[in-house]
Amino acid sequence: MATQEQLMGALQVVVNVTRCVALKRALATAEPEPALNFWRVLQGNLLDMAVLDWCKLFGSDDEEHQQVHWKNIFADEAEFRANLFAHLGMEQEGWGAYWQQMKAYRDQHVAHLDINRRDVTHFPELGSALSSAAYYYSRLIRELRALGETRFPDDLSGYYDAFQTQASEIALTATASTRGFIERVH
């Protein structure tokens, strides 16, 4: 059984995945082809953090080093996996391919530098990361409710929507305010 400290740690990671995806999407919508390194770096860092945190939840399940991995939080592994796949509309094969894509990106470009693979040809899509984080959250919130924790929303999607709306408003204003800038550092 996971400790309350593990559950709260997992909650922070799940919410950070959600925020990073929302911010990345807001910036990409506001400035799809950014001319300034400032916006390119921010978008890239948000992608990297979303992938890195997602891997804490779904990557390697080493109990000592990944205490918030779903297998180290939830005892019913078969049920969690089956319901996750149903939630995502994926089979084991599709999940395995997605997991490999996320983990390879993290291993080769975020957590380590694979000198032989410096050019990224495919960036991970974040829709499945967001959806799997939402499923994780739904299970997590049940565990927290059982411990009497009531300050967090029942559903992560409402939080995502509100955060996304605000992030989009801010991103539109921020990117518009820099449109007159010319990149001077190459």
Backbone as CSV, one residue per row, in Angstrom:
resi,resn,N_x,N_y,N_z,CA_x,CA_y,CA_z,C_x,C_y,C_z
1,MET,0.854,-1.195,0.000,0.000,0.000,0.000,0.885,1.238,0.000
2,ALA,0.513,2.193,-0.800,1.262,3.444,-0.901,1.051,4.290,0.349
3,THR,2.071,5.016,0.712,1.961,5.932,1.840,1.266,7.216,1.389
4,GLN,0.788,7.991,2.334,0.165,9.265,1.992,1.192,10.178,1.329
5,GLU,2.447,10.089,1.754,3.510,10.886,1.141,3.683,10.509,-0.337
6,GLN,3.648,9.209,-0.643,3.732,8.770,-2.042,2.546,9.277,-2.845
7,LEU,1.354,9.179,-2.266,0.149,9.626,-2.955,0.217,11.117,-3.259
8,MET,0.660,11.900,-2.303,0.765,13.342,-2.524,1.873,13.660,-3.536
9,GLY,2.956,12.904,-3.493,4.015,13.078,-4.485,3.508,12.756,-5.879
10,ALA,2.760,11.683,-6.002,2.178,11.294,-7.285,1.212,12.369,-7.783
11,LEU,0.430,12.919,-6.880,-0.503,13.987,-7.246,0.248,15.173,-7.851
12,GLN,1.343,15.560,-7.244,2.134,16.685,-7.763,2.652,16.388,-9.169
13,VAL,3.113,15.175,-9.393,3.657,14.808,-10.702,2.541,14.774,-11.748
14,VAL,1.411,14.178,-11.417,0.276,14.119,-12.351,-0.174,15.526,-12.731
15,VAL,-0.292,16.391,-11.746,-0.724,17.767,-12.021,0.319,18.491,-12.855
16,ASN,1.605,18.232,-12.623,2.632,18.894,-13.428,2.583,18.423,-14.883
17,VAL,2.336,17.145,-15.119,2.164,16.671,-16.492,1.027,17.452,-17.149
18,THR,-0.076,17.571,-16.447,-1.261,18.263,-16.949,-0.954,19.722,-17.277
19,ARG,-0.281,20.398,-16.363,0.064,21.809,-16.582,1.021,21.977,-17.756
20,CYS,2.037,21.124,-17.823,3.013,21.241,-18.923,2.349,21.025,-20.280
21,VAL,1.455,20.056,-20.369,0.750,19.818,-21.628,-0.124,21.021,-21.973
22,ALA,-0.840,21.540,-20.988,-1.702,22.700,-21.236,-0.890,23.911,-21.686
23,LEU,0.217,24.175,-21.022,1.056,25.320,-21.386,1.696,25.130,-22.756
24,LYS,2.176,23.932,-23.030,2.788,23.639,-24.338,1.761,23.863,-25.450
25,ARG,0.573,23.356,-25.254,-0.479,23.520,-26.261,-0.879,24.979,-26.423
26,ALA,-0.964,25.701,-25.307,-1.339,27.115,-25.375,-0.304,27.909,-26.156
27,LEU,0.964,27.677,-25.879,2.023,28.392,-26.595,2.076,27.989,-28.067
28,ALA,1.928,26.703,-28.332,1.974,26.231,-29.724,0.808,26.783,-30.534
29,THR,-0.336,26.970,-29.916,-1.488,27.546,-30.602,-1.290,29.046,-30.821
30,ALA,-0.771,29.717,-29.801,-0.572,31.164,-29.902,0.549,31.519,-30.866
31,GLU,1.555,30.668,-30.939,2.734,30.954,-31.771,3.223,29.639,-32.379
32,PRO,2.540,29.132,-33.419,2.865,27.819,-33.979,4.279,27.718,-34.558
33,GLU,4.776,28.790,-35.127,6.129,28.813,-35.717,6.896,29.971,-35.095
34,PRO,7.329,29.812,-33.842,7.953,30.952,-33.164,9.250,31.406,-33.834
35,ALA,9.367,32.705,-33.998,10.569,33.285,-34.594,11.661,33.498,-33.553
36,LEU,11.261,33.579,-32.293,12.223,33.845,-31.229,12.635,32.554,-30.510
37,ASN,13.917,32.457,-30.229,14.419,31.325,-29.453,13.715,31.236,-28.106
38,PHE,13.358,32.364,-27.533,12.669,32.413,-26.249,11.463,31.469,-26.238
39,TRP,10.612,31.602,-27.263,9.397,30.779,-27.318,9.719,29.339,-27.709
40,ARG,10.701,29.128,-28.577,11.081,27.759,-28.957,11.630,26.994,-27.763
41,VAL,12.477,27.650,-26.976,13.046,26.997,-25.794,11.950,26.667,-24.781
42,LEU,11.043,27.614,-24.551,9.946,27.348,-23.610,9.087,26.168,-24.070
43,GLN,8.728,26.141,-25.349,7.921,25.030,-25.847,8.663,23.698,-25.717
44,GLY,9.950,23.711,-26.053,10.747,22.491,-25.930,10.886,22.035,-24.494
45,ASN,11.098,22.966,-23.584,11.227,22.601,-22.173,9.923,22.053,-21.602
46,LEU,8.809,22.611,-22.031,7.515,22.093,-21.576,7.289,20.667,-22.075
47,LEU,7.645,20.413,-23.321,7.557,19.046,-23.844,8.449,18.118,-23.029
48,ASP,9.693,18.530,-22.817,10.630,17.690,-22.075,10.143,17.392,-20.664
49,MET,9.624,18.399,-19.978,9.134,18.186,-18.606,7.893,17.296,-18.589
50,ALA,7.012,17.466,-19.558,5.828,16.600,-19.619,6.253,15.152,-19.792
51,VAL,7.199,14.901,-20.690,7.679,13.532,-20.931,8.405,13.000,-19.704
52,LEU,9.271,13.803,-19.127,10.039,13.372,-17.953,9.111,13.003,-16.796
53,ASP,8.137,13.859,-16.510,7.213,13.559,-15.415,6.294,12.389,-15.756
54,TRP,5.872,12.289,-17.001,5.044,11.143,-17.391,5.813,9.851,-17.147
55,CYS,7.091,9.852,-17.431,7.912,8.651,-17.217,8.060,8.321,-15.732
56,LYS,7.946,9.294,-14.858,7.949,9.005,-13.419,6.720,8.183,-13.051
57,LEU,5.621,8.438,-13.745,4.354,7.755,-13.466,4.218,6.430,-14.199
58,PHE,4.756,6.366,-15.430,4.502,5.212,-16.296,5.752,4.573,-16.880
59,GLY,6.930,5.136,-16.673,8.163,4.608,-17.261,8.637,3.358,-16.545
60,SER,9.827,3.393,-16.035,10.387,2.253,-15.297,9.775,2.184,-13.913
61,ASP,9.547,0.969,-13.437,8.838,0.804,-12.166,9.752,0.431,-10.997
62,ASP,11.012,0.811,-11.061,11.950,0.540,-9.976,11.402,1.141,-8.681
63,GLU,11.104,0.272,-7.718,10.442,0.710,-6.488,11.256,1.720,-5.695
64,GLU,12.574,1.563,-5.706,13.431,2.462,-4.936,13.547,3.842,-5.585
65,HIS,13.644,3.880,-6.915,13.896,5.142,-7.606,12.652,5.784,-8.216
66,GLN,11.606,5.046,-8.388,10.372,5.582,-8.979,9.193,5.285,-8.061
67,GLN,9.180,5.940,-6.935,8.164,5.654,-5.920,6.755,6.066,-6.324
68,VAL,6.619,6.895,-7.367,5.273,7.291,-7.795,4.836,6.575,-9.069
69,HIS,5.638,5.623,-9.551,5.207,4.812,-10.689,3.916,4.104,-10.286
70,TRP,3.001,3.971,-11.218,1.677,3.424,-10.885,1.750,2.049,-10.234
71,LYS,2.690,1.223,-10.625,2.797,-0.109,-10.016,3.221,-0.037,-8.555
72,ASN,3.858,1.061,-8.154,4.277,1.230,-6.769,3.251,1.996,-5.942
73,ILE,2.171,2.398,-6.571,1.091,3.116,-5.885,-0.151,2.243,-5.739
74,PHE,-0.510,1.527,-6.801,-1.756,0.772,-6.821,-1.475,-0.729,-6.777
75,ALA,-2.137,-1.435,-5.880,-1.873,-2.859,-5.673,-2.481,-3.729,-6.776
76,ASP,-3.557,-3.308,-7.375,-4.294,-4.107,-8.354,-3.765,-3.859,-9.770
77,GLU,-2.593,-4.386,-10.064,-1.907,-4.130,-11.329,-2.737,-4.507,-12.552
78,ALA,-3.340,-5.688,-12.536,-4.114,-6.140,-13.699,-5.332,-5.242,-13.937
79,GLU,-6.022,-4.885,-12.876,-7.199,-4.020,-13.006,-6.795,-2.625,-13.490
80,PHE,-5.726,-2.079,-12.909,-5.261,-0.753,-13.331,-4.943,-0.765,-14.819
81,ARG,-4.177,-1.748,-15.247,-3.757,-1.820,-16.652,-4.968,-1.964,-17.572
82,ALA,-5.878,-2.864,-17.246,-7.060,-3.082,-18.090,-7.903,-1.810,-18.196
83,ASN,-8.105,-1.130,-17.069,-8.913,0.091,-17.084,-8.187,1.256,-17.755
84,LEU,-6.865,1.285,-17.633,-6.081,2.301,-18.339,-6.241,2.118,-19.846
85,PHE,-6.085,0.891,-20.319,-6.218,0.624,-21.753,-7.620,0.974,-22.241
86,ALA,-8.632,0.642,-21.448,-10.013,0.977,-21.825,-10.193,2.500,-21.875
87,HIS,-9.648,3.184,-20.890,-9.739,4.649,-20.839,-9.078,5.276,-22.068
88,LEU,-7.942,4.739,-22.473,-7.200,5.270,-23.614,-7.733,4.772,-24.957
89,GLY,-8.529,3.703,-24.924,-8.972,3.085,-26.173,-7.811,2.413,-26.890
90,MET,-6.913,1.820,-26.119,-5.715,1.164,-26.667,-5.662,-0.285,-26.223
91,GLU,-4.970,-1.047,-27.020,-4.624,-2.416,-26.640,-3.191,-2.393,-26.123
92,GLN,-2.746,-3.534,-25.618,-1.384,-3.665,-25.089,-0.337,-3.230,-26.121
93,GLU,-0.525,-3.608,-27.371,0.442,-3.289,-28.422,0.562,-1.784,-28.635
94,GLY,-0.557,-1.090,-28.694,-0.542,0.361,-28.870,0.088,1.070,-27.683
95,TRP,-0.251,0.589,-26.478,0.353,1.155,-25.277,1.865,0.920,-25.274
96,GLY,2.283,-0.267,-25.644,3.709,-0.585,-25.676,4.469,0.317,-26.637
97,ALA,3.882,0.578,-27.787,4.519,1.459,-28.772,4.596,2.886,-28.237
98,TYR,3.522,3.353,-27.606,3.526,4.703,-27.043,4.551,4.802,-25.911
99,TRP,4.554,3.811,-25.034,5.493,3.777,-23.913,6.930,3.819,-24.427
100,GLN,7.207,3.041,-25.468,8.559,3.031,-26.048,8.925,4.404,-26.611
101,GLN,8.004,5.047,-27.286,8.253,6.368,-27.862,8.573,7.381,-26.761
102,MET,7.777,7.387,-25.713,7.989,8.333,-24.618,9.307,8.053,-23.902
103,LYS,9.550,6.798,-23.601,10.767,6.435,-22.868,12.013,6.683,-23.717
104,ALA,11.956,6.384,-25.009,13.107,6.625,-25.887,13.402,8.119,-25.981
105,TYR,12.374,8.938,-26.116,12.588,10.387,-26.164,13.237,10.848,-24.857
106,ARG,12.704,10.381,-23.738,13.289,10.762,-22.450,14.740,10.303,-22.347
107,ASP,14.984,9.055,-22.687,16.332,8.494,-22.538,17.343,9.144,-23.465
108,GLN,16.950,9.443,-24.690,17.895,9.919,-25.696,18.026,11.441,-25.752
109,HIS,17.008,12.169,-25.253,17.030,13.617,-25.445,16.796,14.433,-24.185
110,VAL,16.234,13.840,-23.151,15.895,14.615,-21.960,16.791,14.244,-20.786
111,ALA,16.758,12.988,-20.381,17.524,12.568,-19.207,18.984,12.296,-19.527
112,HIS,19.262,11.922,-20.747,20.626,11.606,-21.175,20.823,12.204,-22.562
113,LEU,22.054,12.279,-22.992,22.324,12.717,-24.354,22.908,11.542,-25.113
114,ASP,22.132,11.037,-26.031,22.630,9.990,-26.920,23.308,10.711,-28.081
115,ILE,24.614,10.790,-28.036,25.381,11.576,-28.993,25.151,11.131,-30.440
116,ASN,24.770,9.870,-30.618,24.498,9.345,-31.953,23.086,9.660,-32.432
117,ARG,22.258,10.210,-31.575,20.864,10.513,-31.935,20.525,11.939,-31.534
118,ARG,21.276,12.874,-32.008,21.077,14.265,-31.615,19.930,14.927,-32.360
119,ASP,19.613,14.465,-33.542,18.524,15.053,-34.309,17.222,14.321,-33.990
120,VAL,16.284,15.041,-33.449,14.983,14.462,-33.120,14.127,14.520,-34.379
121,THR,13.668,13.365,-34.826,12.828,13.334,-36.026,11.347,13.234,-35.676
122,HIS,11.040,12.724,-34.487,9.647,12.595,-34.060,9.538,13.017,-32.600
123,PHE,8.678,13.985,-32.368,8.415,14.395,-30.998,7.191,13.626,-30.503
124,PRO,7.179,13.232,-29.240,6.022,12.501,-28.724,4.757,13.350,-28.762
125,GLU,3.656,12.725,-29.086,2.373,13.426,-28.982,1.953,13.323,-27.520
126,LEU,1.297,14.356,-27.046,1.020,14.419,-25.614,-0.427,14.101,-25.241
127,GLY,-1.278,13.818,-26.236,-2.674,13.495,-25.928,-2.805,12.246,-25.074
128,SER,-2.062,11.216,-25.410,-2.132,9.971,-24.629,-1.480,10.146,-23.264
129,ALA,-0.466,10.993,-23.184,0.158,11.279,-21.882,-0.853,11.970,-20.973
130,LEU,-1.559,12.940,-21.517,-2.568,13.656,-20.738,-3.697,12.725,-20.319
131,SER,-4.162,11.904,-21.240,-5.261,10.991,-20.935,-4.855,9.940,-19.901
132,SER,-3.653,9.406,-20.030,-3.198,8.407,-19.048,-2.971,9.057,-17.683
133,ALA,-2.500,10.318,-17.667,-2.351,11.033,-16.399,-3.715,11.273,-15.757
134,ALA,-4.728,11.564,-16.573,-6.080,11.763,-16.045,-6.623,10.473,-15.437
135,TYR,-6.345,9.339,-16.082,-6.778,8.071,-15.504,-6.052,7.812,-14.183
136,TYR,-4.747,8.007,-14.166,-3.954,7.840,-12.944,-4.568,8.704,-11.831
137,TYR,-4.872,9.960,-12.170,-5.452,10.877,-11.195,-6.772,10.334,-10.643
138,SER,-7.611,9.784,-11.509,-8.911,9.268,-11.050,-8.732,8.164,-10.014
139,ARG,-7.744,7.331,-10.214,-7.447,6.278,-9.235,-6.812,6.865,-7.984
140,LEU,-5.941,7.823,-8.174,-5.242,8.462,-7.067,-6.212,9.198,-6.152
141,ILE,-7.156,9.899,-6.740,-8.083,10.684,-5.938,-8.967,9.771,-5.084
142,ARG,-9.278,8.576,-5.588,-10.038,7.618,-4.770,-9.252,7.210,-3.531
143,GLU,-7.951,6.971,-3.720,-7.087,6.603,-2.584,-7.011,7.757,-1.579
144,LEU,-6.876,8.977,-2.089,-6.787,10.131,-1.203,-8.107,10.384,-0.479
145,ARG,-9.223,10.181,-1.165,-10.530,10.345,-0.517,-10.691,9.342,0.627
146,ALA,-10.198,8.129,0.420,-10.278,7.106,1.467,-9.484,7.514,2.714
147,LEU,-8.486,8.375,2.533,-7.685,8.868,3.656,-8.233,10.180,4.221
148,GLY,-9.365,10.636,3.675,-10.001,11.854,4.172,-9.556,13.127,3.485
149,GLU,-8.786,13.019,2.427,-8.302,14.199,1.690,-9.390,14.675,0.741
150,THR,-9.845,15.913,0.916,-10.962,16.410,0.115,-10.681,17.713,-0.624
151,ARG,-9.471,18.241,-0.548,-9.217,19.565,-1.127,-8.953,19.575,-2.624
152,PHE,-8.864,18.423,-3.256,-8.560,18.351,-4.685,-9.811,17.967,-5.469
153,PRO,-9.901,18.417,-6.730,-11.106,18.104,-7.514,-11.243,16.607,-7.782
154,ASP,-12.478,16.169,-7.982,-12.741,14.762,-8.270,-12.204,14.348,-9.629
155,ASP,-12.186,15.298,-10.558,-11.837,14.995,-11.945,-10.777,15.980,-12.434
156,LEU,-9.754,15.478,-13.073,-8.669,16.315,-13.558,-9.055,17.095,-14.816
157,SER,-10.041,16.639,-15.560,-10.370,17.301,-16.829,-10.888,18.723,-16.618
158,GLY,-11.663,18.962,-15.580,-12.139,20.313,-15.291,-10.991,21.242,-14.943
159,TYR,-10.048,20.724,-14.175,-8.856,21.505,-13.838,-8.065,21.823,-15.105
160,TYR,-7.864,20.812,-15.949,-7.131,21.017,-17.200,-7.813,22.092,-18.044
161,ASP,-9.116,22.000,-18.192,-9.846,22.966,-19.018,-9.669,24.390,-18.501
162,ALA,-9.807,24.581,-17.191,-9.659,25.915,-16.606,-8.221,26.419,-16.764
163,PHE,-7.265,25.545,-16.524,-5.857,25.926,-16.658,-5.531,26.246,-18.111
164,GLN,-6.042,25.432,-19.025,-5.812,25.626,-20.459,-6.398,26.953,-20.932
165,THR,-7.575,27.269,-20.480,-8.221,28.526,-20.867,-7.384,29.718,-20.423
166,GLN,-6.959,29.706,-19.164,-6.141,30.805,-18.671,-4.785,30.847,-19.367
167,ALA,-4.160,29.695,-19.551,-2.858,29.636,-20.222,-2.962,30.166,-21.648
168,SER,-4.048,29.860,-22.330,-4.241,30.338,-23.701,-4.359,31.851,-23.751
169,GLU,-5.105,32.423,-22.817,-5.240,33.876,-22.759,-3.878,34.537,-22.520
170,ILE,-3.128,33.994,-21.596,-1.809,34.545,-21.273,-0.862,34.370,-22.455
171,ALA,-0.864,33.194,-23.065,0.038,32.917,-24.186,-0.243,33.842,-25.364
172,LEU,-1.507,34.082,-25.663,-1.852,34.995,-26.761,-1.340,36.411,-26.495
173,THR,-1.519,36.869,-25.273,-1.051,38.207,-24.918,0.474,38.273,-24.923
174,ALA,1.110,37.281,-24.352,2.572,37.275,-24.251,3.235,37.175,-25.616
175,THR,2.756,36.271,-26.448,3.380,36.126,-27.768,3.113,37.356,-28.635
176,ALA,1.926,37.935,-28.531,1.624,39.140,-29.296,2.555,40.288,-28.892
177,SER,2.889,40.334,-27.613,3.736,41.433,-27.134,5.177,41.321,-27.626
178,THR,5.575,40.163,-28.147,6.961,39.987,-28.620,7.053,39.904,-30.143
179,ARG,5.965,40.088,-30.838,5.988,39.958,-32.307,6.907,40.956,-32.990
180,GLY,7.153,42.093,-32.366,8.037,43.084,-32.958,9.522,42.805,-32.726
181,PHE,9.826,41.825,-31.905,11.214,41.501,-31.613,11.837,40.726,-32.777
182,ILE,13.094,40.993,-33.022,13.869,40.251,-34.022,14.879,39.415,-33.262
183,GLU,14.993,38.158,-33.623,15.972,37.292,-32.965,17.378,37.815,-33.271
184,ARG,18.130,38.122,-32.220,19.472,38.649,-32.387,20.561,37.651,-31.987
185,VAL,20.148,36.534,-31.396,21.118,35.548,-30.917,20.835,34.230,-31.630
186,HIS,21.776,33.813,-32.465,21.571,32.580,-33.240,22.542,31.517,-32.833
